[in-house]
Amino acid sequence: MAEQQQMESRPWQETVVRKTNNQEEEFNPDKIRRSVQNAGANQQLADEITQQIQGSTHSGMTTTEIDNSIQDILKQRDMNAYNNWMQWKEQHQKMR
């Protein structure tokens, strides 16, 4: 029987995420809130998205997975912020 790897449920303060360059860092909900607000979302939506992402984040999760979740929520809730988010993402990828 194959051994199943179970993910530990950890408070976000102890959660480590993997960045696109394979480095690991502690999950920081303030980065999400700030990025979502920079995309044009109001503070209430930024807080809601941050809480939703914070509740679903687990150690080993990638920043790409987090980014995709944020995109999905913005697309449903605020198309202007979604378009700004996607434009920033496209520019950021060109710089790599």
Backbone as a chain_set.jsonl record, in Angstrom:
{"seq": "MAEQQQMESRPWQETVVRKTNNQEEEFNPDKIRRSVQNAGANQQLADEITQQIQGSTHSGMTTTEIDNSIQDILKQRDMNAYNNWMQWKEQHQKMR", "coords": {"N": [[0.843, -1.177, 0.0], [0.573, 2.187, -0.888], [2.249, 4.835, 0.693], [0.605, 7.55, 2.061], [1.044, 10.994, 1.841], [0.35, 13.292, 4.22], [-0.888, 16.54, 4.545], [0.043, 18.91, 6.891], [-2.013, 20.866, 8.906], [-1.424, 24.1, 9.504], [-0.964, 27.068, 11.465], [-1.015, 30.226, 9.765], [1.247, 31.656, 10.379], [3.311, 29.892, 10.556], [3.543, 28.807, 8.096], [5.175, 27.845, 5.169], [5.938, 28.92, 1.979], [6.635, 28.176, -1.474], [8.544, 29.966, -3.701], [8.651, 31.153, -7.155], [11.272, 30.944, -7.949], [12.154, 28.797, -6.609], [12.95, 29.25, -4.0], [12.206, 29.228, -0.533], [9.876, 30.808, 1.638], [8.401, 32.383, 4.514], [4.877, 32.47, 4.705], [3.191, 35.469, 4.058], [0.58, 37.347, 4.791], [0.223, 40.087, 4.51], [1.529, 40.822, 2.182], [-0.156, 39.88, 0.21], [-2.509, 41.365, 0.68], [-1.558, 43.99, 0.217], [-0.719, 43.797, -2.476], [-3.131, 43.203, -3.779], [-4.599, 45.503, -3.213], [-2.956, 47.345, -4.528], [-3.527, 46.629, -7.085], [-5.93, 47.782, -7.404], [-8.182, 47.058, -6.0], [-10.639, 47.624, -3.451], [-10.208, 48.269, 0.091], [-11.817, 46.565, 1.665], [-12.39, 44.367, -0.054], [-9.771, 43.526, -0.535], [-9.055, 42.712, 2.045], [-10.895, 40.6, 2.39], [-10.088, 38.8, 0.36], [-7.491, 38.298, 1.213], [-7.979, 37.01, 3.682], [-9.349, 34.738, 2.749], [-7.4, 33.456, 1.152], [-5.421, 33.095, 3.066], [-6.691, 31.252, 4.722], [-6.676, 28.998, 3.15], [-4.108, 28.327, 2.57], [-1.205, 26.275, 2.672], [1.732, 24.673, 3.961], [4.32, 24.28, 1.634], [2.886, 25.013, -0.513], [2.786, 26.738, -3.612], [3.804, 30.006, -4.742], [2.731, 30.535, -7.179], [0.376, 29.027, -7.199], [-1.012, 30.41, -5.229], [-1.182, 32.925, -6.454], [-2.793, 32.248, -8.679], [-5.18, 31.633, -7.392], [-5.843, 34.127, -6.309], [-6.184, 35.57, -8.677], [-8.461, 34.259, -9.738], [-10.429, 34.966, -7.865], [-10.396, 37.787, -8.039], [-11.21, 38.082, -10.701], [-13.848, 37.305, -10.567], [-14.895, 39.159, -8.783], [-13.946, 41.832, -9.148], [-13.389, 43.266, -11.958], [-11.795, 45.372, -12.946], [-9.641, 45.531, -11.12], [-8.708, 42.951, -11.533], [-7.864, 43.08, -14.247], [-5.803, 44.98, -13.978], [-4.109, 43.51, -12.288], [-3.398, 41.375, -13.97], [-2.09, 42.756, -15.991], [0.113, 43.821, -14.587], [1.318, 41.408, -13.879], [2.041, 40.371, -16.399], [3.935, 42.298, -17.232], [5.829, 41.946, -15.214], [6.706, 39.338, -15.686], [8.028, 39.658, -18.096], [10.288, 40.948, -17.263], [11.83, 39.054, -16.086]], "CA": [[0.0, 0.0, 0.0], [1.379, 3.41, -0.994], [2.159, 5.725, 1.85], [0.038, 8.842, 1.708], [1.618, 12.143, 2.541], [-0.71, 14.154, 4.699], [-0.464, 17.906, 4.801], [-0.264, 19.402, 8.219], [-2.713, 22.136, 8.976], [-0.609, 24.959, 10.362], [-1.317, 28.481, 11.446], [-0.292, 30.861, 8.67], [2.538, 32.178, 10.827], [4.316, 28.844, 10.4], [3.417, 28.268, 6.755], [6.262, 28.168, 4.253], [5.536, 28.79, 0.581], [7.753, 28.078, -2.414], [8.504, 31.001, -4.732], [8.915, 30.645, -8.503], [12.71, 30.66, -8.08], [12.348, 27.64, -5.732], [13.267, 29.624, -2.63], [11.071, 29.143, 0.384], [9.758, 31.904, 2.593], [7.195, 32.318, 5.327], [3.694, 33.104, 4.137], [2.966, 36.804, 4.616], [-0.692, 37.84, 4.266], [0.309, 41.513, 4.178], [1.942, 40.935, 0.776], [-1.36, 39.679, -0.596], [-3.373, 42.54, 0.872], [-0.924, 45.133, -0.448], [-0.745, 43.568, -3.92], [-4.509, 43.299, -4.25], [-4.948, 46.932, -3.175], [-2.196, 48.004, -5.598], [-4.218, 46.318, -8.34], [-7.098, 48.643, -7.477], [-9.296, 46.586, -5.176], [-10.813, 48.406, -2.229], [-9.655, 47.627, 1.284], [-12.681, 45.465, 2.104], [-12.146, 43.217, -0.92], [-8.399, 43.077, -0.27], [-9.097, 41.968, 3.311], [-11.617, 39.344, 2.161], [-9.221, 37.915, -0.424], [-6.38, 37.909, 2.093], [-8.484, 36.009, 4.634], [-9.654, 33.504, 2.027], [-6.127, 32.825, 0.782], [-4.777, 32.704, 4.323], [-7.373, 30.059, 5.219], [-6.475, 27.832, 2.284], [-2.683, 28.156, 2.326], [-0.543, 25.222, 3.435], [3.165, 24.597, 3.69], [4.656, 23.632, 0.383], [2.109, 25.648, -1.572], [3.627, 27.635, -4.4], [3.268, 31.346, -4.937], [1.931, 30.467, -8.402], [-0.95, 28.569, -6.786], [-1.634, 31.537, -4.518], [-1.472, 33.915, -7.491], [-3.937, 31.774, -9.46], [-6.37, 31.78, -6.549], [-6.152, 35.555, -6.252], [-6.714, 35.922, -9.999], [-9.824, 33.732, -9.852], [-11.317, 35.773, -7.028], [-10.495, 39.127, -8.631], [-11.98, 37.985, -11.943], [-15.256, 37.204, -10.184], [-15.359, 40.242, -7.904], [-13.54, 43.185, -9.538], [-12.693, 43.118, -13.244], [-10.779, 46.4, -13.084], [-8.471, 45.073, -10.361], [-8.215, 41.75, -12.227], [-7.11, 43.521, -15.428], [-4.554, 45.585, -13.483], [-3.293, 42.404, -11.77], [-2.867, 40.629, -15.11], [-1.144, 43.629, -16.672], [1.331, 43.829, -13.779], [1.925, 40.079, -13.988], [2.659, 40.276, -17.714], [5.137, 43.133, -17.203], [6.774, 41.325, -14.292], [7.268, 38.153, -16.346], [8.974, 40.123, -19.129], [11.509, 41.398, -16.593], [12.599, 37.883, -15.621]], "C": [[0.89, 1.243, 0.0], [1.154, 4.294, 0.227], [1.633, 7.079, 1.401], [0.695, 9.927, 2.54], [0.462, 13.046, 2.943], [-0.139, 15.534, 4.985], [-0.872, 18.3, 6.209], [-1.014, 20.714, 8.103], [-1.956, 23.01, 9.978], [-1.182, 26.361, 10.382], [-0.477, 29.173, 10.371], [1.068, 31.376, 9.093], [3.662, 31.157, 10.633], [4.338, 28.261, 8.993], [4.553, 28.762, 5.871], [5.768, 27.921, 2.837], [6.78, 28.788, -0.306], [7.55, 29.103, -3.535], [8.861, 30.397, -6.09], [10.395, 30.33, -8.728], [13.142, 29.504, -7.169], [12.79, 27.978, -4.321], [12.005, 29.497, -1.794], [11.076, 30.36, 1.293], [8.46, 31.731, 3.366], [6.064, 33.049, 4.616], [3.453, 34.427, 4.845], [1.677, 37.367, 4.032], [-0.665, 39.322, 3.895], [0.73, 41.73, 2.729], [0.736, 40.778, -0.143], [-2.238, 40.915, -0.524], [-2.837, 43.737, 0.093], [-0.993, 44.983, -1.974], [-2.143, 43.722, -4.497], [-4.968, 44.758, -4.244], [-4.206, 47.696, -4.271], [-2.83, 47.756, -6.968], [-5.508, 47.124, -8.483], [-8.297, 48.179, -6.683], [-9.413, 47.453, -3.931], [-10.335, 47.601, -1.02], [-10.499, 46.438, 1.74], [-12.44, 44.212, 1.265], [-10.748, 42.656, -0.686], [-8.342, 42.256, 1.019], [-9.789, 40.616, 3.137], [-10.758, 38.343, 1.404], [-8.082, 37.405, 0.439], [-6.825, 36.824, 3.071], [-8.775, 34.684, 3.949], [-8.381, 32.749, 1.656], [-5.423, 32.303, 2.031], [-5.385, 31.404, 4.853], [-7.115, 28.82, 4.393], [-5.001, 27.527, 2.019], [-2.106, 27.081, 3.239], [0.936, 25.195, 3.072], [3.41, 23.784, 2.427], [3.888, 24.207, -0.794], [3.019, 26.61, -2.322], [2.976, 29.012, -4.509], [2.443, 31.404, -6.22], [0.513, 30.004, -8.082], [-1.711, 29.687, -6.076], [-2.065, 32.599, -5.524], [-2.706, 33.513, -8.301], [-5.233, 31.903, -8.677], [-6.808, 33.237, -6.472], [-6.77, 36.007, -7.575], [-8.163, 35.484, -10.135], [-10.816, 34.591, -9.071], [-11.498, 37.168, -7.63], [-11.353, 39.11, -9.894], [-13.48, 37.949, -11.648], [-15.77, 38.472, -9.501], [-15.04, 41.654, -8.383], [-12.706, 43.109, -10.823], [-11.608, 44.173, -13.452], [-9.495, 45.987, -12.358], [-7.865, 43.833, -11.016], [-7.359, 42.157, -13.43], [-5.789, 44.17, -15.03], [-3.59, 44.519, -12.998], [-2.611, 41.674, -12.932], [-1.846, 41.461, -15.885], [0.182, 43.687, -15.913], [2.073, 42.504, -13.927], [2.663, 39.917, -15.321], [3.958, 41.086, -17.767], [6.225, 42.515, -16.342], [7.457, 40.111, -14.944], [8.257, 38.538, -17.43], [10.309, 40.514, -18.52], [12.378, 40.226, -16.138], [13.594, 37.406, -16.605]], "O": [[1.836, 1.344, 0.782], [0.036, 4.467, 0.71], [2.163, 7.681, 0.467], [0.876, 9.802, 3.751], [-0.306, 13.504, 2.097], [0.931, 15.681, 5.576], [-1.995, 18.047, 6.646], [-0.672, 21.567, 7.284], [-1.87, 22.679, 11.161], [-1.817, 26.791, 9.419], [0.647, 28.753, 10.097], [1.96, 31.52, 8.257], [4.833, 31.529, 10.555], [5.08, 27.315, 8.73], [4.852, 29.955, 5.836], [5.245, 26.85, 2.529], [7.828, 29.322, 0.058], [6.527, 29.105, -4.22], [9.322, 29.258, -6.162], [10.732, 29.535, -9.605], [14.334, 29.261, -6.981], [12.99, 27.071, -3.513], [10.888, 29.64, -2.292], [12.129, 30.875, 1.667], [7.547, 31.028, 2.934], [6.265, 34.1, 4.009], [3.501, 34.504, 6.073], [1.674, 37.823, 2.888], [-1.449, 39.762, 3.055], [0.33, 42.718, 2.112], [0.627, 41.467, -1.157], [-2.66, 41.447, -1.551], [-3.588, 44.414, -0.608], [-1.294, 45.947, -2.678], [-2.322, 44.297, -5.571], [-5.651, 45.198, -5.169], [-4.774, 48.603, -4.879], [-2.69, 48.563, -7.887], [-6.111, 47.149, -9.556], [-9.334, 48.843, -6.69], [-8.414, 47.956, -3.418], [-10.091, 46.398, -1.116], [-9.955, 45.415, 2.155], [-12.302, 43.117, 1.81], [-10.567, 41.439, -0.645], [-7.664, 41.23, 1.079], [-9.329, 39.606, 3.67], [-10.705, 37.168, 1.766], [-7.746, 36.221, 0.401], [-6.123, 35.831, 3.263], [-8.484, 33.622, 4.5], [-8.303, 31.533, 1.832], [-4.893, 31.192, 2.036], [-4.666, 30.552, 5.374], [-7.311, 27.703, 4.873], [-4.685, 26.567, 1.316], [-2.462, 26.983, 4.414], [1.33, 25.647, 1.997], [2.787, 22.747, 2.196], [4.207, 23.917, -1.947], [3.913, 27.22, -1.735], [1.76, 29.155, -4.383], [1.546, 32.239, -6.336], [-0.449, 30.534, -8.636], [-2.906, 29.88, -6.301], [-3.182, 33.112, -5.453], [-3.567, 34.348, -8.576], [-6.271, 32.246, -9.243], [-7.997, 33.543, -6.559], [-7.76, 36.739, -7.588], [-9.004, 36.255, -10.598], [-11.904, 34.901, -9.557], [-12.619, 37.669, -7.72], [-12.138, 40.03, -10.124], [-14.281, 38.502, -12.402], [-16.945, 38.816, -9.628], [-15.778, 42.588, -8.068], [-11.491, 42.915, -10.783], [-10.59, 43.882, -14.081], [-8.4, 46.083, -12.913], [-6.644, 43.682, -11.05], [-6.257, 41.64, -13.612], [-4.766, 43.936, -15.674], [-2.389, 44.601, -13.258], [-1.413, 41.392, -12.889], [-0.852, 40.927, -16.377], [1.251, 43.611, -16.52], [3.294, 42.476, -14.081], [3.774, 39.389, -15.361], [4.965, 40.61, -18.29], [7.404, 42.554, -16.696], [8.655, 39.898, -14.761], [9.228, 37.818, -17.663], [11.346, 40.425, -19.178], [13.556, 40.417, -15.835], [14.303, 36.434, -16.344]]}, "num_chains": 1, "name": "protein.A"}
